[in-house]
Structure formats: C-alpha cells, structure tokens
Amino acid sequence: MNRRFRVFFVSGSLALTILLLVGVKMGRTAPAEDDPYSHFRVFSEVVTRIKSDYVEEPNMKNVTLGALNGLLESVDPYASYLNAEQYKLYQQSRSGPQANVGLVLTRRFGYVAVVDAIEGSPAAQAGLNTGDVLESIKGIGTRDMPLAFAEMLLLGAPGTEVEIQVLRARKPEPEKLTLKRAEVKLPAPVLNILDNDTIHLTVPALDATLADSFRKGITAANDKRARRLIVDLRNCSTGEAALGLELAKHFVENGKLGYVEGQRVARQDFAADPAKVLWKGPLAVITNRGTAGAAEVLVSALLENKRADVIGERTFGMASQRRALTLDDGSAVLLSVAKFYNNAGKAIQDNGVVPNYPLVDATAGEDTEGDPSVPAPEAPKEDTLLKKAIEVVNGTKTVAANTDAGLNFDAAVRRW
C-alpha cells in the first residue's frame, strides 16, 4: 500500500465516520412519529411480551401472519401477503381460465367481504350482495386470510362445489351456502328505449372485452336519434380502473378526467379527446354501493367535469393499480402501488364518488331469504333511481330525498 493510497483511505474512512455520526445524531433528534425505527422497536417489544407473558405458549407463526395481514389491511384493503407456496399457487391460478363463483372481494375488519356478486353468477343466484362477510371458505376461517388466497379457494373445475359461511346484515347467525363453480361470463350492456327521446343503457359489468359493447350502445342511441341518455352502472364492479378514464372520453370534449399517482409511480394525467366523443346530448348516470373499479372512475370523471348528473348511492371505492412485489424467500406482497384521483385531488379508493342527486337504491336491499324471524321486504313498486334519472335528464329536476346520502360498504357492514 503506497503512501498516497494510505492517505486517501484514511481520509475517506474519517469522512464516512463523520457522516455516520451526523446521521445518528439527526436520527435521535427526529420526532418519534417520523422515525419508523421507533415503531419497529415497539412492534418487537409487543411480540416479545406475547411470547414471554401470554397465558400459554403462542403459535408465533400465526402471530406473525396476523401481524402482517393487519399491517397490510391498515393501509390497503386489497393487499395480500402470500408465502412462497401460496404465491406459486397464485401464479398458477392466473395462468389459465378457471371456473369460479362470481364474487368481487375486499377485506373489512379482518375478514373477507363482498364488493359485489356478478350478475347471473352462482354467487348472485345465491343472493350474495354488497356488504356480506365471508366468515369461512371451505371450512377455513377468513380472519386474517390473504385476499388473494381467498380468491384462489373459490376457483376450481366447472361443476365442483365450494362451501362458504356468510354473515349478513340482518341475520345474527352465519349462514352456510354451497356454491357450484361455473365459467362466469360478464354480462353485456343492455339497451332499453324508454321513449322516443330517452335511451336507458344498463352496464352490469365492464372490462376490456366489453368496452366495445359499451361504445356500440352509445352509437345505437345516436342511430335511434335519441336526445337523452341514461347510463345505469349499478353493481358494475369489474374492469381495470384505467378503463373508466378511457370510456369517459366518449362523453367529455375538453378538460382533465383525473390522474393516477403513487409513491414510486409517476403521476399520469388523463385528458379529454374531442376526437373520441360519441355522445354530446344530456346525460344521467345511476350508481349504488356496488358500483366500483372502472365504473366509478368513469362516474368521477363525468361528475367532476359537470358532464353528467349522477343519481343514487355513493360508490364503493376501489380504484388502484396493484402489483405483486416478490420477497427474497419467494413470498410476495400484492399491494396497491398507485391510486386514481379526481380533478380535486381526492383518491377515489378512499372517498368513493358521491352523487349530486343522492338516493338509496331500494332494489339493492338487504337479503332476508330463509330467515323466518325477519319478514321478507316488499318488492319495490318502482325503480325510484331510474325514475329520478328520467326526471333529471329531462330537465324536470326536483330536490332528491336524501335519506342515506353517503351509504357505502362500511355503513352496510356496520348495520350487521
């Protein structure tokens, strides 16, 4: 080692030591709430106390998994931690089509819960609805169960059965249901002519394959020379969130539609494109608590640009980009890495979309079938949301009866 190198080595080491000491000093003086290591120390101490002082020897694997799932749910209801074996099964389940029961799921209060049951699916035929909680799947409790693992348990060969236990809003005891898996096909939009001037386009599901059907519905309304259009997005909960922004371009001529952004995902703004506009006439949109994903992003863009009046219930709040982040041991975290925001800077996933004509959807009432202690509700004599939409789109607007303006998933679960 020559003299010049020794001087360089000693000088570099001294500089590095000084930087480390400054970093430690700054870390000690940082506010406790901004120091993640202080929280890690608390977590470590709690785990130590559980192991040493709990009434019996705890299963530390379960303690750790419960802590991980609780951590993920506190920041993202759609996040999942999968161990190496579960992640392999997850990848296999996505390699090809499998039969399922038609449930769109989330997590609430530690359990797996229902966002929506796809129209015509085994789950919908069994009466499952937004707000129902799955207590167990195939005899396995869903408490602290990774959401992605719950979705895998519901997959299988066509015709096979899966047993679930469901907690419903007005039933004190869990209800056992056996669902037969099937190849669930997303229902296409349906066009209904209300009168010579008004078209009612019902959109029960959205994804990339149905986007063209959606466009054809708008084109058909133009071909029939309709003057007014009502787009019904009740219980439309499928489709990637970004699709909603693309569909909004068929209605909005100018302005911003919203944006997507994350801690490590650069902001991407979405703007209107006059060349893609298909409908320029009066527009009304109907939503309920089961409106989620692409549909609610579409609704947000229309409402923020004052392009449509929105009638119904607050939407569910499920609009993010999710990604599988693999860990060193082969496990993975499925996590939202970016959220979709409206023009006001509010995350749709956190706030949903509140209609400017809020009304409760009587057609999405709580299920009481099979419970003799609860009288079955009378079928609504008329579709009040559609009636209101017709009034609004025709310009005969009256003040909405706001009996439950912000009804959403949490409110539905709280009733349980």
C-alpha positions as CSV (number, residue, x, y, z in Angstrom):
1,M,0.0,0.0,0.0
2,N,1.7,3.2,-1.1
3,R,1.6,6.4,0.8
4,R,-0.8,8.2,-1.5
5,F,-3.3,5.4,-1.2
6,R,-3.0,5.3,2.6
7,V,-3.8,9.0,2.9
8,F,-6.8,8.5,0.6
9,F,-8.0,5.5,2.6
10,V,-7.7,7.3,6.0
11,S,-9.3,10.5,4.7
12,G,-12.2,8.5,3.2
13,S,-12.8,6.5,6.4
14,L,-12.7,9.7,8.5
15,A,-15.3,11.3,6.2
16,L,-17.5,8.3,6.3
17,T,-17.4,8.1,10.2
18,I,-18.3,11.8,10.4
19,L,-21.3,11.3,8.1
20,L,-22.5,8.3,10.2
21,L,-22.2,10.2,13.4
22,V,-24.2,13.1,11.9
23,G,-26.8,10.7,10.7
24,V,-27.2,9.1,14.1
25,K,-27.4,12.5,15.8
26,M,-30.1,13.6,13.3
27,G,-32.0,10.4,13.7
28,R,-32.0,10.8,17.5
29,T,-33.3,14.3,17.3
30,A,-36.0,13.5,14.7
31,P,-39.6,13.5,16.1
32,A,-40.6,10.0,17.3
33,E,-43.7,9.9,15.0
34,D,-41.5,10.4,11.9
35,D,-39.0,7.7,12.9
36,P,-40.1,4.3,11.6
37,Y,-37.5,2.6,13.7
38,S,-39.2,3.6,16.9
39,H,-42.4,1.9,15.6
40,F,-40.3,-1.2,14.8
41,R,-39.0,-1.2,18.3
42,V,-42.5,-1.1,19.8
43,F,-43.6,-3.9,17.5
44,S,-40.6,-6.0,18.5
45,E,-41.3,-5.4,22.2
46,V,-45.0,-6.3,21.8
47,V,-44.0,-9.6,20.1
48,T,-41.5,-10.3,22.9
49,R,-44.2,-9.7,25.5
50,I,-46.6,-12.0,23.7
51,K,-44.0,-14.8,23.6
52,S,-43.0,-14.4,27.2
53,D,-46.1,-13.3,29.1
54,Y,-49.1,-14.6,27.2
55,V,-51.3,-17.1,29.2
56,E,-50.0,-20.0,27.1
57,E,-47.2,-20.7,24.6
58,P,-48.3,-18.8,21.4
59,N,-48.0,-20.0,17.9
60,M,-45.5,-17.4,16.7
61,K,-46.1,-18.3,13.0
62,N,-49.8,-17.3,13.4
63,V,-48.8,-14.2,15.4
64,T,-46.5,-13.1,12.6
65,L,-49.0,-13.8,9.9
66,G,-51.8,-12.0,11.8
67,A,-49.5,-9.0,12.3
68,L,-48.6,-8.9,8.6
69,N,-52.2,-9.1,7.4
70,G,-53.2,-6.5,9.9
71,L,-50.4,-4.2,8.8
72,L,-51.5,-4.6,5.1
73,E,-55.2,-4.1,5.8
74,S,-54.5,-0.9,7.7
75,V,-53.0,0.7,4.6
76,D,-54.7,-1.2,1.7
77,P,-57.9,-3.4,1.9
78,Y,-56.9,-5.1,-1.3
79,A,-53.4,-6.1,-0.2
80,S,-52.3,-9.7,0.4
81,Y,-49.2,-11.4,1.8
82,L,-48.6,-14.8,0.2
83,N,-45.9,-17.2,1.4
84,A,-43.8,-18.9,-1.2
85,E,-46.1,-21.8,-1.6
86,Q,-49.2,-19.7,-1.8
87,Y,-47.6,-17.3,-4.3
88,K,-46.8,-20.3,-6.6
89,L,-50.4,-21.4,-6.4
90,Y,-51.5,-17.8,-7.1
91,Q,-49.3,-17.6,-10.2
92,Q,-50.7,-21.0,-11.4
93,S,-54.3,-19.8,-10.9
94,R,-53.6,-16.9,-13.2
95,S,-52.1,-18.9,-16.0
96,G,-55.4,-20.0,-17.4
97,P,-59.2,-19.6,-17.1
98,Q,-60.9,-21.4,-14.2
99,A,-64.4,-21.7,-13.0
100,N,-65.4,-19.5,-10.1
101,V,-68.5,-18.3,-8.2
102,G,-68.6,-14.7,-9.5
103,L,-67.6,-12.7,-6.4
104,V,-65.6,-9.5,-6.3
105,L,-63.9,-9.4,-2.9
106,T,-62.3,-7.0,-0.4
107,R,-61.2,-7.0,3.2
108,R,-63.0,-5.3,6.1
109,F,-62.5,-5.6,9.8
110,G,-60.1,-8.5,9.3
111,Y,-62.5,-10.7,7.3
112,V,-63.0,-11.3,3.6
113,A,-66.1,-9.4,2.4
114,V,-68.2,-8.9,-0.7
115,V,-67.9,-5.9,-3.0
116,D,-70.4,-7.4,-5.5
117,A,-71.7,-10.6,-7.0
118,I,-71.6,-10.6,-10.8
119,E,-75.0,-10.7,-12.4
120,G,-76.0,-14.3,-13.3
121,S,-73.2,-15.9,-11.4
122,P,-73.6,-18.7,-8.7
123,A,-73.0,-16.1,-6.0
124,A,-75.7,-13.7,-7.4
125,Q,-78.1,-16.6,-7.7
126,A,-77.5,-17.4,-4.0
127,G,-78.4,-13.9,-3.0
128,L,-74.9,-12.7,-2.0
129,N,-74.7,-8.9,-2.0
130,T,-72.5,-5.9,-1.2
131,G,-71.7,-5.9,2.5
132,D,-71.9,-9.6,3.1
133,V,-69.0,-11.0,5.1
134,L,-67.5,-14.5,4.3
135,E,-66.7,-16.0,7.7
136,S,-65.2,-19.1,6.1
137,I,-64.4,-20.7,2.8
138,K,-64.0,-24.5,2.5
139,G,-64.1,-24.7,6.3
140,I,-61.1,-22.2,6.6
141,G,-61.8,-19.1,8.6
142,T,-61.2,-15.9,6.6
143,R,-60.0,-13.9,9.7
144,D,-56.5,-12.7,8.6
145,M,-56.8,-14.7,5.4
146,P,-54.9,-13.0,2.5
147,L,-57.4,-11.7,0.0
148,A,-55.7,-13.3,-3.0
149,F,-55.7,-16.7,-1.2
150,A,-59.5,-16.4,-0.6
151,E,-60.0,-15.7,-4.3
152,M,-57.9,-18.9,-5.1
153,L,-60.0,-21.0,-2.7
154,L,-63.1,-20.0,-4.7
155,L,-61.6,-21.2,-8.0
156,G,-61.9,-24.8,-9.3
157,A,-63.2,-27.0,-12.0
158,P,-66.6,-26.3,-13.5
159,G,-69.4,-28.1,-11.6
160,T,-67.4,-28.6,-8.4
161,E,-68.8,-27.1,-5.2
162,V,-67.4,-24.9,-2.6
163,E,-69.0,-24.3,0.9
164,I,-68.9,-20.9,2.5
165,Q,-70.3,-19.4,5.7
166,V,-71.8,-15.9,5.3
167,L,-72.6,-13.2,7.8
168,R,-75.4,-11.0,6.6
169,A,-76.6,-7.6,7.9
170,R,-79.9,-8.8,9.4
171,K,-79.0,-12.4,10.4
172,P,-77.4,-13.0,13.7
173,E,-76.0,-16.4,12.8
174,P,-73.7,-17.4,10.0
175,E,-75.5,-19.0,7.0
176,K,-74.0,-22.0,5.2
177,L,-74.1,-21.8,1.5
178,T,-72.9,-24.3,-1.1
179,L,-72.0,-22.7,-4.4
180,K,-71.4,-24.6,-7.6
181,R,-68.5,-23.2,-9.6
182,A,-69.1,-22.2,-13.2
183,E,-67.5,-20.4,-16.1
184,V,-68.8,-16.9,-15.2
185,K,-69.2,-14.7,-18.2
186,L,-69.5,-11.0,-17.7
187,P,-73.0,-9.7,-18.8
188,A,-73.0,-7.4,-21.8
189,P,-74.7,-3.9,-21.7
190,V,-78.4,-3.8,-22.5
191,L,-80.1,-1.1,-24.4
192,N,-83.7,-0.2,-23.5
193,I,-85.8,2.5,-25.2
194,L,-87.8,4.4,-22.6
195,D,-89.5,6.7,-25.1
196,N,-88.7,8.2,-28.5
197,D,-86.2,10.6,-26.9
198,T,-84.6,8.7,-24.0
199,I,-82.4,5.6,-24.0
200,H,-81.5,3.6,-20.9
201,L,-78.2,1.8,-21.2
202,T,-77.7,-0.8,-18.4
203,V,-74.0,-1.7,-17.9
204,P,-73.8,-4.6,-15.3
205,A,-70.1,-5.2,-15.9
206,L,-67.0,-3.7,-17.6
207,D,-63.7,-5.0,-18.8
208,A,-61.5,-4.6,-21.9
209,T,-63.7,-7.1,-23.9
210,L,-66.9,-5.2,-23.0
211,A,-65.6,-1.8,-23.8
212,D,-66.6,-2.2,-27.5
213,S,-70.1,-3.3,-26.5
214,F,-70.3,-0.1,-24.4
215,R,-69.4,2.0,-27.4
216,K,-71.9,0.2,-29.6
217,G,-74.6,1.0,-27.0
218,I,-73.8,4.7,-27.3
219,T,-73.7,4.5,-31.1
220,A,-77.0,2.8,-31.1
221,A,-78.5,5.6,-29.0
222,N,-77.2,8.1,-31.6
223,D,-78.6,5.9,-34.5
224,K,-82.0,5.9,-32.9
225,R,-81.8,9.7,-32.7
226,A,-82.3,9.7,-29.0
227,R,-81.9,13.1,-27.4
228,R,-81.2,11.9,-23.8
229,L,-79.1,9.0,-22.4
230,I,-79.2,7.3,-19.0
231,V,-76.2,5.1,-18.2
232,D,-77.0,2.6,-15.4
233,L,-73.9,1.5,-13.6
234,R,-75.5,-0.2,-10.5
235,N,-73.5,-3.2,-9.3
236,C,-70.9,-2.7,-12.0
237,S,-67.7,-3.6,-10.2
238,T,-65.4,-5.2,-12.7
239,G,-62.7,-3.9,-15.0
240,E,-59.4,-2.1,-14.5
241,A,-59.8,1.4,-13.1
242,A,-57.9,3.0,-16.1
243,L,-60.7,1.7,-18.4
244,G,-63.1,4.1,-16.8
245,L,-61.0,7.1,-17.9
246,E,-60.9,5.8,-21.5
247,L,-64.6,5.4,-21.5
248,A,-65.1,8.9,-20.1
249,K,-63.5,10.3,-23.3
250,H,-66.7,9.2,-25.2
251,F,-68.6,11.9,-23.3
252,V,-66.2,14.7,-22.3
253,E,-64.9,17.0,-25.0
254,N,-62.5,19.2,-23.0
255,G,-60.6,19.2,-19.7
256,K,-58.9,16.8,-17.4
257,L,-60.5,13.5,-16.5
258,G,-58.3,12.6,-13.5
259,Y,-54.9,11.2,-12.8
260,V,-53.1,8.2,-11.3
261,E,-50.1,8.5,-8.9
262,G,-48.2,6.6,-6.4
263,Q,-45.1,6.9,-4.2
264,R,-43.0,5.2,-6.8
265,V,-45.4,5.7,-9.8
266,A,-45.0,9.0,-11.6
267,R,-48.2,11.0,-11.9
268,Q,-50.1,10.4,-15.2
269,D,-52.8,12.8,-16.2
270,F,-55.7,11.8,-18.4
271,A,-57.2,14.4,-20.6
272,A,-60.4,14.5,-22.8
273,D,-60.0,13.9,-26.5
274,P,-62.6,15.6,-28.7
275,A,-62.0,13.0,-31.5
276,K,-63.3,10.2,-29.3
277,V,-66.6,11.8,-28.2
278,L,-69.6,9.7,-29.1
279,W,-72.4,11.3,-27.1
280,K,-72.9,15.1,-26.8
281,G,-76.5,15.1,-25.5
282,P,-77.9,15.3,-22.0
283,L,-76.6,12.5,-19.8
284,A,-77.5,11.0,-16.4
285,V,-75.7,8.2,-14.6
286,I,-77.1,5.8,-11.9
287,T,-74.9,4.3,-9.2
288,N,-75.2,2.3,-6.0
289,R,-73.0,0.9,-3.3
290,G,-71.9,-1.9,-5.7
291,T,-70.5,0.5,-8.3
292,A,-66.7,0.0,-8.2
293,G,-63.5,0.0,-10.2
294,A,-63.7,1.2,-13.8
295,A,-67.3,2.3,-13.4
296,E,-66.7,4.6,-10.5
297,V,-63.7,6.1,-12.2
298,L,-65.9,6.8,-15.2
299,V,-68.5,8.4,-12.9
300,S,-65.9,10.6,-11.2
301,A,-64.7,12.0,-14.5
302,L,-68.2,12.8,-15.7
303,L,-69.2,14.4,-12.4
304,E,-66.1,16.4,-11.9
305,N,-66.4,17.9,-15.4
306,K,-70.1,18.6,-14.9
307,R,-70.8,16.4,-17.9
308,A,-73.5,14.3,-16.2
309,D,-75.8,14.3,-13.3
310,V,-75.3,11.3,-11.0
311,I,-78.2,9.7,-9.2
312,G,-78.0,7.0,-6.5
313,E,-75.7,5.9,-3.7
314,R,-72.0,6.6,-3.0
315,T,-69.8,4.2,-5.0
316,F,-67.8,1.6,-3.3
317,G,-64.2,3.0,-3.5
318,M,-62.0,0.5,-5.3
319,A,-59.7,2.2,-7.8
320,S,-56.0,1.5,-7.7
321,Q,-53.1,-0.1,-9.6
322,R,-51.9,-3.3,-7.8
323,R,-48.7,-5.1,-8.3
324,A,-47.1,-8.3,-6.9
325,L,-43.8,-7.4,-5.1
326,T,-41.7,-10.5,-4.6
327,L,-39.6,-11.1,-1.5
328,D,-36.2,-12.9,-1.0
329,D,-37.8,-16.1,0.3
330,G,-40.1,-16.5,-2.7
331,S,-43.1,-15.0,-0.9
332,A,-44.9,-11.9,-2.3
333,V,-46.9,-8.9,-1.2
334,L,-49.8,-7.9,-3.5
335,L,-50.1,-4.2,-3.0
336,S,-51.7,-1.1,-4.4
337,V,-48.8,1.0,-5.8
338,A,-50.9,3.9,-7.2
339,K,-54.3,5.3,-6.8
340,F,-56.7,7.1,-9.1
341,Y,-57.6,10.6,-8.2
342,N,-60.3,13.0,-9.4
343,N,-59.5,16.6,-10.5
344,A,-59.9,17.9,-7.0
345,G,-57.1,15.6,-5.8
346,K,-59.3,13.1,-3.9
347,A,-58.4,9.4,-4.1
348,I,-61.5,7.6,-5.4
349,Q,-60.5,4.5,-3.5
350,D,-60.6,6.4,-0.2
351,N,-63.7,8.5,-0.8
352,G,-65.8,6.8,-3.5
353,V,-68.0,9.1,-5.6
354,V,-70.9,10.9,-4.0
355,P,-73.8,11.6,-6.5
356,N,-75.2,15.1,-6.8
357,Y,-78.6,13.5,-6.5
358,P,-78.2,11.1,-3.6
359,L,-80.9,8.4,-3.2
360,V,-81.0,4.9,-1.6
361,D,-81.2,2.1,-4.1
362,A,-84.3,0.1,-2.9
363,T,-83.5,-2.6,-5.5
364,A,-80.3,-3.5,-3.6
365,G,-81.9,-4.1,-0.3
366,E,-80.6,-6.5,2.4
367,D,-81.3,-10.1,1.9
368,T,-83.6,-11.9,4.3
369,E,-84.4,-15.0,2.4
370,G,-84.6,-18.1,4.5
371,D,-84.8,-16.3,7.8
372,P,-88.3,-16.8,9.3
373,S,-87.7,-14.3,12.1
374,V,-87.3,-11.4,9.6
375,P,-90.3,-10.6,7.3
376,A,-89.3,-10.5,3.7
377,P,-89.3,-6.9,2.4
378,E,-91.8,-6.0,-0.2
379,A,-90.5,-5.7,-3.7
380,P,-90.2,-2.0,-4.7
381,K,-93.2,-1.0,-6.8
382,E,-91.0,1.2,-9.0
383,D,-87.3,1.8,-9.6
384,T,-87.0,5.1,-7.8
385,L,-83.5,5.7,-9.1
386,L,-84.4,5.3,-12.7
387,K,-87.5,7.4,-12.2
388,K,-85.3,10.2,-10.7
389,A,-82.8,9.8,-13.6
390,I,-85.5,10.3,-16.1
391,E,-86.7,13.5,-14.3
392,V,-83.2,14.8,-14.1
393,V,-82.1,14.1,-17.7
394,N,-85.4,15.6,-19.0
395,G,-84.7,18.8,-17.0
396,T,-87.6,18.4,-14.6
397,K,-85.3,18.3,-11.6
398,T,-86.7,18.2,-8.1
399,V,-84.8,18.0,-4.7
400,A,-83.8,14.5,-4.0
401,A,-84.9,12.8,-0.8
402,N,-81.6,12.3,0.8
403,T,-82.3,9.5,3.3
404,D,-78.8,8.0,3.3
405,A,-76.7,10.2,1.1
406,G,-73.3,8.6,1.8
407,L,-74.3,5.0,2.1
408,N,-71.3,2.8,1.4
409,F,-69.7,-0.5,2.2
410,D,-68.7,0.4,5.8
411,A,-72.3,1.6,6.6
412,A,-73.7,-1.7,5.3
413,V,-71.3,-3.7,7.4
414,R,-72.0,-1.6,10.5
415,R,-75.7,-2.5,10.2
416,W,-74.5,-6.1,10.6
